[in-house]
Amino acid sequence: MSSLNLDDFTDLIERPDGGVRRDAEARRERQIVPPGSLGRLDDLGEWLAAAQGTAAVRPVGQPRVVLFAGDHGIAGLDVSARPAGTAHELVREVLEGARPVAVLARRLGVPVRVVDMALDCDPDTLPADVVRHRVRRGSGRIDIEDALTLEEAEAAFRAGVAVADEEADSGTDLVVLGDISVGGTTAAGVLVAALCGTDASVVTGRGGLAIDDLAWMRKCAAIRDALRRARPVLGDQLRLLATVGGADLTAMTGFLLQSAVRKMPVILDGVVTAACALVGQRIAFRAPDWWLAGHDSGEPGQAKALDRMALEPLLTHGVRVGEGAGGLLALPLVQSAAALAAELPEQAPAGEAGAGDTGAEADRAGDTGAEADGAGDTGAEADGAEKAGAEADGAEKAGAEADGAEKAGAEADGAAEKQEA
């Protein structure tokens, strides 16, 4: 009997702060760009505000890629395009910087951490910080046997919790979660089919390195057989992971739940992380509020799991390579949303804008009055000029009358002189 009580996570995990999200929405409405015009970026900014607990969103400054690695015994049935037991080769390529996730992480300046949970190789061939959480060498063939013992499952789950605590304590503010495995998508398909109550064919995909039709039929049969073993233990999530999961998937489930406890947001990568998230949702229903679906890989099992959790992928590029590469592509989008939410200026308050307009109108009225006064002055001058003209006309008329009187006087003098003569 396990000493690990998964029901505790239901009480430990709280939703992101709803009050802060409402404050962030109100703040967004005051910004100069109309709400809704930035599409999903608006939602992402408000989600980040609630996750961070502040309406003024902080930048995502210390993101990290965390990859859990393991080999799966079911790969021995040729359900993968890669040979069974070769996941350690992929791990070495990641550590050497030669895989897609390493190239993208280097370009974005994001550190990558690999955690070996069940690689089928000598631990001495890998760095000590990679192998220190290893539970076992490879996982059991889930169509005929359990992937782990219950004790191993508990150890793997606790390792995932410990890794989440290490990241949160070191200041990591967002994690891109992925896996490095061979056979991992088969185990993920079993978990999704079991928890969604569907058939194997509905969740069976082609994997990261696409398989042909014959391999797909073998994979579908393997999921069908493992699904028969999973259904009787659906009520016990730790036992379900021990039966058909594997050490890497079990550790990822613990990591996701503890990240939610520590309020550390996580971007999910592909079908494997989606399957672990689905198990986590069954354990603590509020936990998915702390996770983002980074992208749609095209795997049917991933689509089924995300739909059940009501998580909408941020990107749809069909990236199936795994190892966190697709999830990492979504990181710049999240960082852009944070920058826009934090740095877009707010509009000037309506009262201040009205006062300025009123003052301008008053100035304009003053100018109009001045013009009216000027027009009045001009009219007065015109009246004065007209009056002056009239006076001038009167003076001229008076002068003419005086001239007439003088002429009449002269004629009178002339008549008197003529009579005397």
C-alpha positions in Angstrom: 0.0 0.0 0.0 1.4 3.4 -1.0 2.0 6.1 1.6 1.4 8.7 -1.0 -2.0 10.3 -0.8 -2.8 12.0 -4.1 -6.1 13.4 -2.7 -4.0 16.0 -0.9 -3.4 17.8 -4.2 -7.1 18.7 -4.4 -6.8 20.8 -1.3 -3.3 22.2 -2.1 -4.0 23.5 -5.6 -5.8 26.8 -5.9 -7.0 28.4 -9.1 -5.2 31.4 -10.4 -6.5 34.6 -8.7 -9.8 35.5 -10.3 -9.9 38.9 -8.7 -6.6 39.8 -10.2 -7.7 38.5 -13.6 -10.7 40.9 -13.4 -8.4 43.8 -12.6 -6.2 42.8 -15.5 -9.3 42.8 -17.8 -10.2 46.3 -16.6 -6.7 47.5 -17.1 -6.7 46.1 -20.6 -9.9 48.0 -21.4 -8.1 51.2 -20.5 -5.2 50.7 -22.8 -4.9 52.5 -26.1 -5.4 49.4 -28.3 -9.1 48.2 -28.2 -9.7 45.0 -26.2 -10.0 42.0 -28.5 -7.8 43.5 -31.2 -4.8 41.4 -30.1 -6.7 38.1 -30.2 -5.3 35.3 -28.0 -2.6 37.6 -26.7 -5.3 39.4 -24.7 -6.3 36.1 -23.0 -2.7 35.1 -22.4 -1.9 38.4 -20.8 -4.9 38.1 -18.4 -4.0 34.5 -17.7 -0.5 35.4 -16.8 -1.7 38.2 -14.6 -3.9 35.8 -12.6 -1.1 33.2 -12.4 1.4 35.8 -11.2 -1.1 37.4 -8.8 -0.7 40.9 -10.1 -2.7 43.0 -12.7 0.5 44.6 -13.9 2.0 41.5 -15.7 5.7 40.8 -15.1 7.9 39.6 -18.0 8.6 35.9 -18.3 12.3 36.3 -17.3 13.4 32.8 -16.3 11.8 30.1 -18.5 13.2 26.6 -18.6 12.7 23.5 -20.7 12.4 20.3 -18.5 12.5 17.0 -20.3 11.8 13.6 -18.6 13.4 10.7 -20.3 12.7 6.9 -20.3 12.6 3.8 -22.4 9.4 1.7 -22.7 9.3 -2.1 -23.0 6.3 -1.9 -25.3 8.7 -0.5 -28.0 10.0 -4.1 -28.3 6.9 -4.9 -30.4 8.1 -2.6 -33.1 5.5 0.1 -32.5 8.0 2.9 -32.9 10.2 3.9 -35.8 13.2 3.9 -33.5 14.7 0.7 -32.1 13.7 -0.2 -28.5 16.0 1.0 -25.8 17.6 3.9 -27.8 16.2 6.9 -26.0 19.6 7.5 -24.4 21.0 8.4 -27.8 18.4 11.1 -28.2 19.3 12.4 -24.7 23.0 12.6 -25.7 22.1 14.6 -28.8 20.0 17.0 -26.8 22.9 17.5 -24.3 25.3 18.1 -27.2 23.0 20.7 -28.7 22.2 18.7 -31.9 18.4 18.1 -31.5 15.7 20.6 -32.5 14.8 21.5 -29.0 18.5 22.3 -28.2 18.7 24.5 -31.3 15.5 26.4 -30.5 16.5 26.8 -26.8 19.9 28.1 -27.8 18.3 30.7 -30.1 15.8 31.8 -27.4 18.3 31.7 -24.6 16.4 29.1 -22.6 18.2 26.5 -20.5 17.3 22.8 -21.0 17.2 20.3 -18.2 17.0 16.5 -18.9 15.8 14.1 -16.1 16.5 10.4 -16.6 13.8 8.3 -15.0 14.1 5.0 -16.9 16.6 5.1 -19.7 17.8 1.6 -20.8 21.5 2.4 -20.5 24.4 2.4 -18.1 23.9 5.5 -15.9 27.7 6.1 -15.9 27.4 7.1 -19.6 25.4 10.2 -18.7 26.1 13.2 -16.5 25.3 12.7 -12.8 22.8 15.5 -12.6 20.8 13.8 -15.4 20.6 10.3 -13.8 20.3 11.2 -10.1 16.5 10.7 -10.1 16.4 7.4 -12.1 14.0 4.8 -10.8 14.8 1.8 -12.9 16.3 0.8 -16.2 13.5 0.8 -18.8 9.8 0.2 -18.1 7.8 -3.1 -18.4 5.9 -4.2 -21.5 2.5 -2.8 -20.6 0.4 -5.2 -22.8 1.4 -8.2 -20.7 3.0 -6.7 -17.5 3.0 -3.6 -15.3 5.3 -0.8 -16.3 6.4 -0.3 -12.7 5.9 -1.7 -9.2 3.8 0.5 -7.0 6.9 1.4 -5.0 8.7 2.5 -8.2 5.7 4.5 -9.2 5.7 6.3 -5.9 9.4 7.0 -6.2 8.9 8.3 -9.7 6.0 10.5 -8.7 8.0 12.0 -5.8 10.9 12.6 -8.1 8.7 14.7 -10.3 7.5 16.7 -7.3 11.1 17.2 -6.2 12.1 18.5 -9.6 9.2 21.0 -9.6 10.2 22.2 -6.2 13.8 22.6 -7.4 12.7 24.7 -10.4 10.3 26.9 -8.4 13.0 27.5 -5.7 15.6 28.5 -8.3 13.3 31.2 -9.6 11.9 29.5 -12.8 8.8 31.4 -13.7 7.5 29.2 -16.6 8.3 25.7 -17.7 8.1 24.1 -21.1 7.5 20.4 -20.3 8.4 17.6 -22.7 9.6 14.0 -22.9 12.4 12.0 -24.6 11.3 8.4 -25.0 11.0 5.5 -27.3 7.5 3.9 -26.9 6.2 6.8 -24.8 3.4 7.7 -27.2 2.0 4.2 -27.0 1.8 4.4 -23.2 0.3 7.9 -23.5 -2.4 6.5 -25.9 -3.4 3.9 -23.3 -3.8 6.5 -20.6 -5.9 8.8 -22.8 -8.1 6.0 -24.1 -8.6 4.7 -20.5 -9.5 8.1 -19.0 -11.7 9.2 -22.0 -13.5 5.9 -22.3 -12.6 5.4 -26.0 -11.2 2.7 -28.2 -7.6 2.2 -29.1 -8.0 3.2 -32.8 -9.3 6.6 -31.8 -6.0 7.6 -30.0 -3.4 5.7 -32.0 -1.1 8.1 -33.9 2.0 7.7 -36.0 4.5 9.0 -33.4 7.3 11.5 -33.7 9.2 9.6 -36.4 6.2 8.5 -38.4 5.5 4.8 -38.6 4.0 2.9 -41.6 0.6 1.3 -41.7 1.8 -2.1 -40.5 3.6 -0.6 -37.5 0.4 1.5 -36.8 -1.7 -1.7 -36.7 0.8 -3.2 -34.2 0.7 -0.1 -32.1 -3.1 -0.1 -32.1 -3.2 -3.7 -31.0 -0.7 -3.0 -28.2 -2.8 -0.1 -26.9 -5.9 -2.3 -27.1 -4.3 -5.0 -25.0 -2.8 -2.6 -22.5 -6.2 -0.9 -22.2 -7.7 -4.1 -21.0 -5.2 -4.1 -18.1 -5.8 -0.4 -17.4 -9.5 -0.3 -17.0 -9.7 -2.3 -13.7 -7.4 0.3 -12.0 -9.0 3.5 -13.2 -10.0 4.5 -9.7 -6.4 4.6 -8.4 -4.3 7.0 -10.5 -1.0 6.0 -9.0 -1.7 2.4 -9.7 -2.9 3.3 -13.2 0.5 4.9 -13.9 2.3 1.9 -12.4 0.3 -0.5 -14.6 0.4 1.2 -18.0 2.4 4.5 -17.6 6.1 4.2 -16.9 8.6 6.1 -14.8 8.9 9.1 -17.0 5.1 9.6 -17.4 4.6 9.1 -13.6 7.3 11.7 -12.8 5.7 14.2 -15.3 2.4 13.8 -13.6 4.0 14.6 -10.2 5.8 17.5 -11.8 2.6 19.0 -13.2 0.7 18.7 -10.0 3.5 20.2 -7.8 4.0 23.0 -10.3 0.3 23.9 -9.8 0.8 23.8 -6.1 3.8 26.2 -6.4 1.9 28.4 -8.9 4.4 27.9 -11.6 2.8 27.9 -15.1 3.6 25.1 -17.5 3.5 24.9 -21.3 2.6 21.3 -22.4 4.3 19.9 -25.5 2.8 16.8 -27.2 0.7 13.8 -26.6 2.8 12.4 -23.8 2.6 15.5 -21.7 -1.1 15.8 -22.5 -1.7 12.3 -21.3 0.1 13.1 -18.0 -1.9 16.3 -17.6 -5.1 14.3 -18.1 -4.1 12.0 -15.2 -3.3 15.1 -13.2 -6.7 16.6 -13.9 -8.3 13.4 -12.6 -6.3 13.8 -9.3 -6.9 17.6 -8.9 -9.5 19.2 -11.1 -8.2 22.8 -10.6 -4.7 21.9 -11.8 -5.2 22.4 -15.6 -5.8 26.1 -14.9 -2.0 26.4 -14.5 -1.2 24.8 -17.8 -1.1 25.9 -21.5 -1.3 23.7 -24.5 1.7 24.9 -26.5 0.7 23.4 -29.9 -1.3 20.9 -31.8 1.0 18.1 -32.9 -1.6 16.3 -35.0 -1.6 13.2 -32.7 -5.2 12.1 -32.1 -4.5 11.2 -28.5 -3.3 14.7 -27.8 -6.4 16.2 -29.4 -8.6 14.0 -27.3 -6.8 14.8 -24.0 -6.8 18.6 -24.6 -10.5 18.6 -25.5 -11.3 16.8 -22.3 -9.3 19.4 -20.3 -10.8 22.3 -22.4 -7.2 23.5 -23.4 -6.9 25.1 -26.8 -3.4 24.8 -28.4 -1.6 28.1 -29.0 0.0 27.0 -32.3 -0.9 24.5 -35.1 2.3 23.6 -36.9 2.1 19.8 -36.9 5.4 19.5 -35.0 5.6 15.9 -34.0 9.3 15.6 -33.1 8.6 15.7 -29.3 11.3 16.6 -26.8 9.5 19.9 -26.0 10.3 21.5 -29.4 6.7 22.3 -30.3 6.0 23.7 -26.8 9.1 25.8 -26.9 7.8 27.4 -30.2 4.9 28.8 -28.1 7.2 30.5 -25.6 7.8 33.7 -27.6 4.0 34.1 -28.0 3.6 34.0 -24.2 6.4 36.4 -23.7 5.0 38.8 -26.2 1.6 38.7 -24.5 3.3 39.6 -21.2 5.2 42.5 -22.8 2.0 43.9 -24.4 0.0 43.6 -21.2 2.7 45.3 -19.2 3.9 48.0 -21.5 1.0 49.3 -23.6 0.0 52.8 -22.3 -3.4 53.6 -21.0 -5.7 56.2 -22.4 -6.0 59.6 -20.7 -9.0 59.8 -18.3 -12.1 61.1 -19.9 -12.5 64.0 -17.5 -9.1 65.4 -18.3 -9.7 65.2 -22.0 -13.1 67.1 -21.6 -11.5 69.9 -19.5 -8.9 70.5 -22.2 -11.5 70.6 -24.9 -13.6 73.1 -22.9 -10.6 75.4 -22.5 -9.9 75.2 -26.2 -13.4 76.1 -26.9 -13.2 79.0 -24.5 -10.1 80.2 -26.3 -11.8 79.9 -29.6 -14.8 81.9 -28.2 -12.4 84.6 -27.0 -10.8 84.8 -30.4 -14.3 85.1 -31.9 -15.2 87.9 -29.5 -12.0 89.7 -30.2 -12.8 89.5 -33.9 -16.3 90.8 -33.2 -14.8 93.7 -31.2 -12.5 94.4 -34.1 -15.4 94.4 -36.5 -17.2 96.8 -34.1 -14.2 99.1 -34.0 -14.0 99.1 -37.8 -17.8 99.9 -38.0 -17.3 102.8 -35.6 -14.5 104.1 -37.7 -16.6 103.8 -40.8 -19.5 105.7 -39.1 -17.0 108.4 -38.1 -15.7 108.7 -41.6 -19.2 108.9 -43.0 -20.1 111.7 -40.4 -16.9 113.5 -41.3 -17.8 113.3 -44.9 -21.3 114.7 -44.2 -19.8 117.6 -42.3 -17.4 118.3 -45.1 -20.3 118.3 -47.6 -22.2 120.7 -45.3 -19.2 123.1 -45.1 -18.8 123.0 -48.8 -22.5 123.8 -49.2 -22.2 126.7 -46.8 -19.3 128.0 -48.7 -21.2 127.9 -51.9 -24.1 129.8 -50.3 -21.6 132.5 -49.0 -20.2 132.8 -52.5 -23.7 133.3 -53.9 -24.5 136.0 -51.3 -21.2 137.9 -52.1 -22.1 137.8 -55.8 -25.6 139.2 -55.2 -24.1 142.0 -53.1 -21.8 142.9 -56.0 -24.7 143.0 -58.5 -26.6 145.3 -56.1 -23.7 147.7 -55.8 -23.4 147.8 -59.6 -27.1 148.7 -60.1 -26.9 151.6 -57.6 -23.9 153.1 -59.3 -25.7 153.0 -62.7 -28.7 154.9 -61.3 -26.5 157.7 -59.9 -24.8 158.2 -63.2 
